[in-house]
Amino acid sequence: SITHLRRTPALALSGGERRRVEIARALASNPHFVLLDEPFAGIDPIAVGDIRDLVAHLKDRGIGVLITDHNVRETLDIIDRAYIIHNGMMLMEGVPSEIVGNKDVRRVYLGDRFNL
């Protein structure tokens, strides 16, 4: 819950608190889709878990979630589809297992040691 933050100045919020407030503000308009731009950047591991749980909850409620993020470890296991962009072009799109199994994606983005 973020109710306790309602009177806290934005500058005093932690990264995770700020992210949760951003998402709550987006949900106030009862959207069909939410865009989360780098939702895992600059937040602690506990907040990452909270945001991941929140994304799963939004999906369960039928709200589409579009995530742009460089943090593949935190995103691939909570998404339905991924689009990998390299040098301004779409390198690959598909379900996470297809993305991880693609040799070009592994070569330019994931590396050989990456596992889901």
Biotite code that builds the C-alpha atoms (Angstrom):
import biotite.structure as struc

atoms = struc.array([
    struc.Atom([0.000, 0.000, 0.000], chain_id="A", res_id=1, res_name="SER", atom_name="CA", element="C"),
    struc.Atom([1.164, 3.526, -0.737], chain_id="A", res_id=2, res_name="ILE", atom_name="CA", element="C"),
    struc.Atom([-1.471, 5.394, 1.264], chain_id="A", res_id=3, res_name="THR", atom_name="CA", element="C"),
    struc.Atom([1.098, 6.381, 3.882], chain_id="A", res_id=4, res_name="HIS", atom_name="CA", element="C"),
    struc.Atom([3.036, 8.276, 1.175], chain_id="A", res_id=5, res_name="LEU", atom_name="CA", element="C"),
    struc.Atom([0.256, 10.685, 0.240], chain_id="A", res_id=6, res_name="ARG", atom_name="CA", element="C"),
    struc.Atom([1.767, 13.650, 2.094], chain_id="A", res_id=7, res_name="ARG", atom_name="CA", element="C"),
    struc.Atom([5.406, 12.812, 1.361], chain_id="A", res_id=8, res_name="THR", atom_name="CA", element="C"),
    struc.Atom([7.205, 15.208, -1.009], chain_id="A", res_id=9, res_name="PRO", atom_name="CA", element="C"),
    struc.Atom([8.264, 13.500, -4.241], chain_id="A", res_id=10, res_name="ALA", atom_name="CA", element="C"),
    struc.Atom([11.941, 14.251, -3.556], chain_id="A", res_id=11, res_name="LEU", atom_name="CA", element="C"),
    struc.Atom([11.723, 12.276, -0.297], chain_id="A", res_id=12, res_name="ALA", atom_name="CA", element="C"),
    struc.Atom([10.443, 9.075, -1.949], chain_id="A", res_id=13, res_name="LEU", atom_name="CA", element="C"),
    struc.Atom([12.764, 6.129, -2.513], chain_id="A", res_id=14, res_name="SER", atom_name="CA", element="C"),
    struc.Atom([13.122, 4.739, -6.028], chain_id="A", res_id=15, res_name="GLY", atom_name="CA", element="C"),
    struc.Atom([10.698, 1.902, -5.324], chain_id="A", res_id=16, res_name="GLY", atom_name="CA", element="C"),
    struc.Atom([8.156, 4.197, -3.682], chain_id="A", res_id=17, res_name="GLU", atom_name="CA", element="C"),
    struc.Atom([8.400, 6.608, -6.589], chain_id="A", res_id=18, res_name="ARG", atom_name="CA", element="C"),
    struc.Atom([7.826, 3.772, -9.064], chain_id="A", res_id=19, res_name="ARG", atom_name="CA", element="C"),
    struc.Atom([4.766, 2.497, -7.180], chain_id="A", res_id=20, res_name="ARG", atom_name="CA", element="C"),
    struc.Atom([3.298, 6.021, -7.030], chain_id="A", res_id=21, res_name="VAL", atom_name="CA", element="C"),
    struc.Atom([3.899, 6.452, -10.784], chain_id="A", res_id=22, res_name="GLU", atom_name="CA", element="C"),
    struc.Atom([2.022, 3.232, -11.500], chain_id="A", res_id=23, res_name="ILE", atom_name="CA", element="C"),
    struc.Atom([-0.826, 4.182, -9.145], chain_id="A", res_id=24, res_name="ALA", atom_name="CA", element="C"),
    struc.Atom([-1.191, 7.536, -10.914], chain_id="A", res_id=25, res_name="ARG", atom_name="CA", element="C"),
    struc.Atom([-1.368, 5.761, -14.270], chain_id="A", res_id=26, res_name="ALA", atom_name="CA", element="C"),
    struc.Atom([-4.042, 3.390, -12.942], chain_id="A", res_id=27, res_name="LEU", atom_name="CA", element="C"),
    struc.Atom([-6.205, 6.250, -11.657], chain_id="A", res_id=28, res_name="ALA", atom_name="CA", element="C"),
    struc.Atom([-7.524, 6.819, -15.181], chain_id="A", res_id=29, res_name="SER", atom_name="CA", element="C"),
    struc.Atom([-8.679, 3.162, -15.444], chain_id="A", res_id=30, res_name="ASN", atom_name="CA", element="C"),
    struc.Atom([-6.523, 2.374, -18.506], chain_id="A", res_id=31, res_name="PRO", atom_name="CA", element="C"),
    struc.Atom([-6.673, -0.654, -20.789], chain_id="A", res_id=32, res_name="HIS", atom_name="CA", element="C"),
    struc.Atom([-2.885, -0.501, -21.249], chain_id="A", res_id=33, res_name="PHE", atom_name="CA", element="C"),
    struc.Atom([-0.006, 0.817, -19.141], chain_id="A", res_id=34, res_name="VAL", atom_name="CA", element="C"),
    struc.Atom([3.470, 1.668, -20.447], chain_id="A", res_id=35, res_name="LEU", atom_name="CA", element="C"),
    struc.Atom([6.240, 1.094, -17.902], chain_id="A", res_id=36, res_name="LEU", atom_name="CA", element="C"),
    struc.Atom([9.509, 2.665, -19.017], chain_id="A", res_id=37, res_name="ASP", atom_name="CA", element="C"),
    struc.Atom([12.479, 1.074, -17.222], chain_id="A", res_id=38, res_name="GLU", atom_name="CA", element="C"),
    struc.Atom([10.390, 0.079, -14.175], chain_id="A", res_id=39, res_name="PRO", atom_name="CA", element="C"),
    struc.Atom([13.299, -1.802, -12.548], chain_id="A", res_id=40, res_name="PHE", atom_name="CA", element="C"),
    struc.Atom([15.946, 0.910, -12.966], chain_id="A", res_id=41, res_name="ALA", atom_name="CA", element="C"),
    struc.Atom([17.348, 2.401, -9.786], chain_id="A", res_id=42, res_name="GLY", atom_name="CA", element="C"),
    struc.Atom([15.279, 0.435, -7.291], chain_id="A", res_id=43, res_name="ILE", atom_name="CA", element="C"),
    struc.Atom([16.253, -2.070, -4.616], chain_id="A", res_id=44, res_name="ASP", atom_name="CA", element="C"),
    struc.Atom([15.637, -5.841, -4.967], chain_id="A", res_id=45, res_name="PRO", atom_name="CA", element="C"),
    struc.Atom([12.583, -5.774, -2.664], chain_id="A", res_id=46, res_name="ILE", atom_name="CA", element="C"),
    struc.Atom([10.971, -3.046, -4.772], chain_id="A", res_id=47, res_name="ALA", atom_name="CA", element="C"),
    struc.Atom([11.817, -5.038, -7.929], chain_id="A", res_id=48, res_name="VAL", atom_name="CA", element="C"),
    struc.Atom([9.844, -7.953, -6.489], chain_id="A", res_id=49, res_name="GLY", atom_name="CA", element="C"),
    struc.Atom([6.953, -5.659, -5.611], chain_id="A", res_id=50, res_name="ASP", atom_name="CA", element="C"),
    struc.Atom([6.848, -4.202, -9.144], chain_id="A", res_id=51, res_name="ILE", atom_name="CA", element="C"),
    struc.Atom([7.013, -7.699, -10.658], chain_id="A", res_id=52, res_name="ARG", atom_name="CA", element="C"),
    struc.Atom([4.053, -8.750, -8.469], chain_id="A", res_id=53, res_name="ASP", atom_name="CA", element="C"),
    struc.Atom([2.183, -5.606, -9.494], chain_id="A", res_id=54, res_name="LEU", atom_name="CA", element="C"),
    struc.Atom([2.746, -6.356, -13.201], chain_id="A", res_id=55, res_name="VAL", atom_name="CA", element="C"),
    struc.Atom([1.368, -9.877, -12.679], chain_id="A", res_id=56, res_name="ALA", atom_name="CA", element="C"),
    struc.Atom([-1.656, -8.398, -10.875], chain_id="A", res_id=57, res_name="HIS", atom_name="CA", element="C"),
    struc.Atom([-2.295, -5.954, -13.736], chain_id="A", res_id=58, res_name="LEU", atom_name="CA", element="C"),
    struc.Atom([-2.130, -8.813, -16.251], chain_id="A", res_id=59, res_name="LYS", atom_name="CA", element="C"),
    struc.Atom([-4.584, -10.829, -14.131], chain_id="A", res_id=60, res_name="ASP", atom_name="CA", element="C"),
    struc.Atom([-6.984, -7.851, -14.177], chain_id="A", res_id=61, res_name="ARG", atom_name="CA", element="C"),
    struc.Atom([-6.802, -7.769, -17.980], chain_id="A", res_id=62, res_name="GLY", atom_name="CA", element="C"),
    struc.Atom([-4.726, -4.596, -18.190], chain_id="A", res_id=63, res_name="ILE", atom_name="CA", element="C"),
    struc.Atom([-2.130, -4.734, -20.940], chain_id="A", res_id=64, res_name="GLY", atom_name="CA", element="C"),
    struc.Atom([1.384, -3.908, -19.782], chain_id="A", res_id=65, res_name="VAL", atom_name="CA", element="C"),
    struc.Atom([4.079, -2.719, -22.183], chain_id="A", res_id=66, res_name="LEU", atom_name="CA", element="C"),
    struc.Atom([7.535, -2.683, -20.590], chain_id="A", res_id=67, res_name="ILE", atom_name="CA", element="C"),
    struc.Atom([10.654, -1.088, -22.035], chain_id="A", res_id=68, res_name="THR", atom_name="CA", element="C"),
    struc.Atom([13.649, -2.243, -20.042], chain_id="A", res_id=69, res_name="ASP", atom_name="CA", element="C"),
    struc.Atom([17.270, -3.311, -20.362], chain_id="A", res_id=70, res_name="HIS", atom_name="CA", element="C"),
    struc.Atom([16.959, -5.599, -17.349], chain_id="A", res_id=71, res_name="ASN", atom_name="CA", element="C"),
    struc.Atom([16.211, -8.858, -19.139], chain_id="A", res_id=72, res_name="VAL", atom_name="CA", element="C"),
    struc.Atom([16.462, -11.002, -16.005], chain_id="A", res_id=73, res_name="ARG", atom_name="CA", element="C"),
    struc.Atom([13.611, -9.133, -14.358], chain_id="A", res_id=74, res_name="GLU", atom_name="CA", element="C"),
    struc.Atom([11.348, -9.000, -17.404], chain_id="A", res_id=75, res_name="THR", atom_name="CA", element="C"),
    struc.Atom([11.543, -12.205, -19.431], chain_id="A", res_id=76, res_name="LEU", atom_name="CA", element="C"),
    struc.Atom([9.844, -14.398, -16.844], chain_id="A", res_id=77, res_name="ASP", atom_name="CA", element="C"),
    struc.Atom([6.853, -12.056, -16.328], chain_id="A", res_id=78, res_name="ILE", atom_name="CA", element="C"),
    struc.Atom([6.034, -11.242, -19.949], chain_id="A", res_id=79, res_name="ILE", atom_name="CA", element="C"),
    struc.Atom([4.093, -13.002, -22.690], chain_id="A", res_id=80, res_name="ASP", atom_name="CA", element="C"),
    struc.Atom([6.054, -11.586, -25.652], chain_id="A", res_id=81, res_name="ARG", atom_name="CA", element="C"),
    struc.Atom([9.327, -9.738, -26.125], chain_id="A", res_id=82, res_name="ALA", atom_name="CA", element="C"),
    struc.Atom([10.705, -7.529, -28.849], chain_id="A", res_id=83, res_name="TYR", atom_name="CA", element="C"),
    struc.Atom([14.485, -7.157, -28.961], chain_id="A", res_id=84, res_name="ILE", atom_name="CA", element="C"),
    struc.Atom([15.683, -3.982, -30.655], chain_id="A", res_id=85, res_name="ILE", atom_name="CA", element="C"),
    struc.Atom([19.312, -3.666, -31.770], chain_id="A", res_id=86, res_name="HIS", atom_name="CA", element="C"),
    struc.Atom([20.771, -0.690, -33.639], chain_id="A", res_id=87, res_name="ASN", atom_name="CA", element="C"),
    struc.Atom([17.293, 0.771, -34.103], chain_id="A", res_id=88, res_name="GLY", atom_name="CA", element="C"),
    struc.Atom([15.914, -2.351, -35.798], chain_id="A", res_id=89, res_name="MET", atom_name="CA", element="C"),
    struc.Atom([13.837, -5.216, -34.428], chain_id="A", res_id=90, res_name="MET", atom_name="CA", element="C"),
    struc.Atom([16.246, -8.122, -34.111], chain_id="A", res_id=91, res_name="LEU", atom_name="CA", element="C"),
    struc.Atom([13.733, -10.670, -32.807], chain_id="A", res_id=92, res_name="MET", atom_name="CA", element="C"),
    struc.Atom([10.214, -10.972, -31.448], chain_id="A", res_id=93, res_name="GLU", atom_name="CA", element="C"),
    struc.Atom([8.569, -13.892, -29.772], chain_id="A", res_id=94, res_name="GLY", atom_name="CA", element="C"),
    struc.Atom([7.832, -15.647, -26.519], chain_id="A", res_id=95, res_name="VAL", atom_name="CA", element="C"),
    struc.Atom([10.619, -15.595, -23.927], chain_id="A", res_id=96, res_name="PRO", atom_name="CA", element="C"),
    struc.Atom([11.840, -19.131, -24.713], chain_id="A", res_id=97, res_name="SER", atom_name="CA", element="C"),
    struc.Atom([12.214, -18.202, -28.396], chain_id="A", res_id=98, res_name="GLU", atom_name="CA", element="C"),
    struc.Atom([14.075, -15.014, -27.485], chain_id="A", res_id=99, res_name="ILE", atom_name="CA", element="C"),
    struc.Atom([16.503, -16.839, -25.192], chain_id="A", res_id=100, res_name="VAL", atom_name="CA", element="C"),
    struc.Atom([17.044, -19.592, -27.760], chain_id="A", res_id=101, res_name="GLY", atom_name="CA", element="C"),
    struc.Atom([17.858, -17.241, -30.647], chain_id="A", res_id=102, res_name="ASN", atom_name="CA", element="C"),
    struc.Atom([21.584, -17.254, -31.494], chain_id="A", res_id=103, res_name="LYS", atom_name="CA", element="C"),
    struc.Atom([21.601, -13.655, -32.734], chain_id="A", res_id=104, res_name="ASP", atom_name="CA", element="C"),
    struc.Atom([19.927, -12.375, -29.557], chain_id="A", res_id=105, res_name="VAL", atom_name="CA", element="C"),
    struc.Atom([22.415, -14.339, -27.452], chain_id="A", res_id=106, res_name="ARG", atom_name="CA", element="C"),
    struc.Atom([25.333, -12.984, -29.484], chain_id="A", res_id=107, res_name="ARG", atom_name="CA", element="C"),
    struc.Atom([24.426, -9.273, -29.327], chain_id="A", res_id=108, res_name="VAL", atom_name="CA", element="C"),
    struc.Atom([22.369, -8.976, -26.145], chain_id="A", res_id=109, res_name="TYR", atom_name="CA", element="C"),
    struc.Atom([22.076, -11.888, -23.718], chain_id="A", res_id=110, res_name="LEU", atom_name="CA", element="C"),
    struc.Atom([25.443, -13.636, -23.902], chain_id="A", res_id=111, res_name="GLY", atom_name="CA", element="C"),
    struc.Atom([26.088, -17.372, -23.908], chain_id="A", res_id=112, res_name="ASP", atom_name="CA", element="C"),
    struc.Atom([25.604, -17.873, -20.150], chain_id="A", res_id=113, res_name="ARG", atom_name="CA", element="C"),
    struc.Atom([22.103, -16.401, -19.925], chain_id="A", res_id=114, res_name="PHE", atom_name="CA", element="C"),
    struc.Atom([19.349, -18.742, -18.677], chain_id="A", res_id=115, res_name="ASN", atom_name="CA", element="C"),
    struc.Atom([15.695, -18.152, -17.809], chain_id="A", res_id=116, res_name="LEU", atom_name="CA", element="C"),
])
